[in-house]
Amino acid sequence: MGVTGFFHAGVTVSDMERSLRFYRDLLGLEVASDGFTGGEHARRIWGLEPGKVRVVFLRVPGSDAMVELFDFAEVERHPASARPPDYGAGHFCLFTDDAETLHARAVAEGYRSRGGEVVTITEGRHAGVKACYLIDPDGYHVELYQRRPR
């Protein structure tokens, strides 16, 4: 009767190949499927005429979770706000075993992060965790979360 699990998080992108360089090549998510959707079911689900939409599902290593990327190339599109305090903004969080190395690699490849560094949390229930928000090519936030040492 209620929620029974988690399947995926969806992110709309402006350029699928550019976004795949971030999600697949930098973060290491694996392409599970790459195809197109559209038609009556898509129009009814989204409440608009979407045209032909490229959809790529990426598998998150070590889990059953997926990230779903959408590229709506045939309709007018606008950038969304992606500041954490703006309602409607979002992020998803990925575990990593080395946040500092992944952050440094992202920066070296031309990506940005929200705070410009990996932060070690010093208090509360996440004390000892290392975290940062990477910014994808369209401004969406992806949190890297390195669990505290055991």
PATI-57097 format. One record per residue (C-alpha): chain; residue number from 1; x, y, z; residue in one letter. Coordinates in steps of 0.25 Angstrom, whole numbers, plus 5000, padded with zeros to 4 digits. Example, Ala and Ser with C-alpha at 12.3 -4.5 7.8 and 13.67 -1.06 7.14 Angstrom:
% PATI-57097
PT chain   n   xx   yy   zz res
PT     A   1 5049 4982 5031   a
PT     A   2 5055 4996 5029   s
//
This chain:
% PATI-57097
PT chain   n   xx   yy   zz res
PT     A   1 5000 5000 5000   m
PT     A   2 5012 5009 5002   g
PT     A   3 5026 5011 4996   v
PT     A   4 5033 4998 4994   t
PT     A   5 5047 5002 4988   g
PT     A   6 5055 5012 4980   f
PT     A   7 5057 5011 4965   f
PT     A   8 5063 5023 4959   h
PT     A   9 5065 5038 4960   a
PT     A  10 5063 5046 4947   g
PT     A  11 5070 5058 4941   v
PT     A  12 5067 5066 4929   t
PT     A  13 5079 5070 4921   v
PT     A  14 5082 5079 4909   s
PT     A  15 5093 5071 4902   d
PT     A  16 5093 5056 4905   m
PT     A  17 5107 5053 4900   e
PT     A  18 5112 5064 4909   r
PT     A  19 5104 5059 4921   s
PT     A  20 5109 5045 4918   l
PT     A  21 5124 5050 4919   r
PT     A  22 5120 5054 4933   f
PT     A  23 5111 5043 4938   y
PT     A  24 5117 5031 4931   r
PT     A  25 5132 5035 4929   d
PT     A  26 5135 5043 4941   l
PT     A  27 5126 5037 4952   l
PT     A  28 5126 5023 4946   g
PT     A  29 5111 5020 4945   l
PT     A  30 5109 5009 4935   e
PT     A  31 5099 5010 4923   v
PT     A  32 5088 5000 4925   a
PT     A  33 5080 5005 4913   s
PT     A  34 5080 5016 4903   d
PT     A  35 5068 5019 4894   g
PT     A  36 5056 5028 4891   f
PT     A  37 5042 5029 4896   t
PT     A  38 5030 5038 4892   g
PT     A  39 5016 5036 4887   g
PT     A  40 5003 5034 4895   e
PT     A  41 5008 5028 4908   h
PT     A  42 5019 5039 4909   a
PT     A  43 5009 5050 4906   r
PT     A  44 4999 5045 4916   r
PT     A  45 5010 5043 4927   i
PT     A  46 5017 5057 4925   w
PT     A  47 5004 5065 4922   g
PT     A  48 5011 5071 4909   l
PT     A  49 5015 5067 4895   e
PT     A  50 5029 5063 4897   p
PT     A  51 5033 5059 4883   g
PT     A  52 5044 5049 4882   k
PT     A  53 5052 5048 4895   v
PT     A  54 5065 5041 4897   r
PT     A  55 5066 5033 4910   v
PT     A  56 5078 5027 4916   v
PT     A  57 5078 5019 4929   f
PT     A  58 5091 5018 4936   l
PT     A  59 5093 5008 4947   r
PT     A  60 5099 5013 4960   v
PT     A  61 5110 5003 4964   p
PT     A  62 5108 4995 4977   g
PT     A  63 5093 4997 4977   s
PT     A  64 5080 4994 4969   d
PT     A  65 5078 5009 4967   a
PT     A  66 5078 5016 4954   m
PT     A  67 5080 5030 4949   v
PT     A  68 5071 5033 4937   e
PT     A  69 5075 5044 4927   l
PT     A  70 5065 5051 4918   f
PT     A  71 5068 5059 4905   d
PT     A  72 5056 5066 4900   f
PT     A  73 5061 5071 4887   a
PT     A  74 5048 5074 4880   e
PT     A  75 5041 5084 4889   v
PT     A  76 5045 5098 4895   e
PT     A  77 5053 5096 4907   r
PT     A  78 5057 5106 4919   h
PT     A  79 5068 5104 4929   p
PT     A  80 5063 5101 4943   a
PT     A  81 5068 5108 4956   s
PT     A  82 5079 5099 4963   a
PT     A  83 5082 5107 4976   r
PT     A  84 5080 5098 4988   p
PT     A  85 5071 5108 4995   p
PT     A  86 5061 5110 4983   d
PT     A  87 5049 5101 4984   y
PT     A  88 5048 5091 4973   g
PT     A  89 5063 5090 4972   a
PT     A  90 5068 5076 4975   g
PT     A  91 5080 5067 4976   h
PT     A  92 5084 5052 4978   f
PT     A  93 5095 5046 4986   c
PT     A  94 5105 5036 4982   l
PT     A  95 5114 5028 4991   f
PT     A  96 5129 5029 4988   t
PT     A  97 5141 5023 4994   d
PT     A  98 5150 5035 4991   d
PT     A  99 5142 5048 4990   a
PT     A 100 5155 5057 4990   e
PT     A 101 5161 5049 4978   t
PT     A 102 5148 5049 4970   l
PT     A 103 5146 5064 4973   h
PT     A 104 5160 5067 4968   a
PT     A 105 5158 5059 4956   r
PT     A 106 5145 5066 4953   a
PT     A 107 5151 5080 4955   v
PT     A 108 5163 5076 4946   a
PT     A 109 5153 5072 4935   e
PT     A 110 5146 5086 4936   g
PT     A 111 5134 5083 4945   y
PT     A 112 5131 5091 4957   r
PT     A 113 5126 5088 4971   s
PT     A 114 5117 5097 4979   r
PT     A 115 5126 5099 4991   g
PT     A 116 5139 5098 4983   g
PT     A 117 5145 5087 4992   e
PT     A 118 5142 5074 5000   v
PT     A 119 5137 5077 5014   v
PT     A 120 5139 5068 5026   t
PT     A 121 5126 5069 5034   i
PT     A 122 5131 5071 5049   t
PT     A 123 5118 5070 5057   e
PT     A 124 5104 5063 5057   g
PT     A 125 5100 5049 5052   r
PT     A 126 5109 5051 5039   h
PT     A 127 5122 5055 5047   a
PT     A 128 5134 5049 5040   g
PT     A 129 5127 5048 5026   v
PT     A 130 5134 5055 5015   k
PT     A 131 5124 5062 5005   a
PT     A 132 5123 5072 4993   c
PT     A 133 5113 5076 4983   y
PT     A 134 5118 5074 4968   l
PT     A 135 5111 5082 4958   i
PT     A 136 5107 5074 4945   d
PT     A 137 5108 5081 4931   p
PT     A 138 5094 5087 4933   d
PT     A 139 5095 5092 4947   g
PT     A 140 5089 5080 4954   y
PT     A 141 5095 5076 4967   h
PT     A 142 5101 5062 4970   v
PT     A 143 5106 5060 4984   e
PT     A 144 5118 5052 4987   l
PT     A 145 5117 5045 5001   y
PT     A 146 5129 5038 5006   q
PT     A 147 5126 5030 5019   r
PT     A 148 5134 5032 5032   r
PT     A 149 5145 5023 5034   p
PT     A 150 5141 5011 5043   r
//
